[in-house]
Amino acid sequence: MNYLAHLFLAGTDPEMILGNFIADHVKGSDVLKYSANIRKGISMHRAIDTFTDQHPVVKESIARLRADFRKYAGVIVDMYYDHYLSAHWDEYSDQDLPDFTKTRYDILNTFKVILPERSARLLFYMEKQNWLLSYGSFDGMQQAFNGMSRRTTFVSNMELAVVNLKAGYPEFQQEFRQFFPDLQTYVQNNFEF
């Protein structure tokens, strides 16, 4: 899953939210620098990624993209699923999406002094371009994929990913709707809030 889903699944505890946000930028023993709840958020993020990568429905989505995007297919599916979460937000949350995104940016900004450097840079651009809110539109997705394509080491073709999203929209949407409730149940059963 991508940032919107991770921040949504993290619940309302600020340290759990922070841990979910910084998890990809905390390596090895650096995790010990953080409080127990931040470490719990980091663990949650990693468990969500593992569950997602192993889920058969997610594997179906990835398989349909592999020919065009090879090793980046999984990253693209994560983004697609954030798109569907954003587009159907009212089905999953009682909180308005603009309010949710503002609250999450505010929470993350309160921890600026302890953010890993890459997380701080990411938060700056994420908030400036309001990624969390823009995932719900094709234009927002196109901007996100363009930026990711520029940052990849190898040719990724990510700038073309919205074409595939539009072409397979009903199938990817159905797969998201099958998968996301399983992920929510997994998080509820394995993490205390």
LINQUI-V744803 format. One record per helix or strand. SS is the DSSP state (~ for helix, > for strand). FROM is the first residue (numbers start at 0). TO is the last residue. If there is no record, write none. Layout:
((SS,FROM,TO) (SS,FROM,TO))
This chain:
((~,2,8) (~,13,24) (~,27,32) (~,35,53) (~,55,86) (~,88,90) (~,96,108) (~,111,113) (~,116,127) (~,130,133) (~,137,150) (~,157,166) (~,168,189))
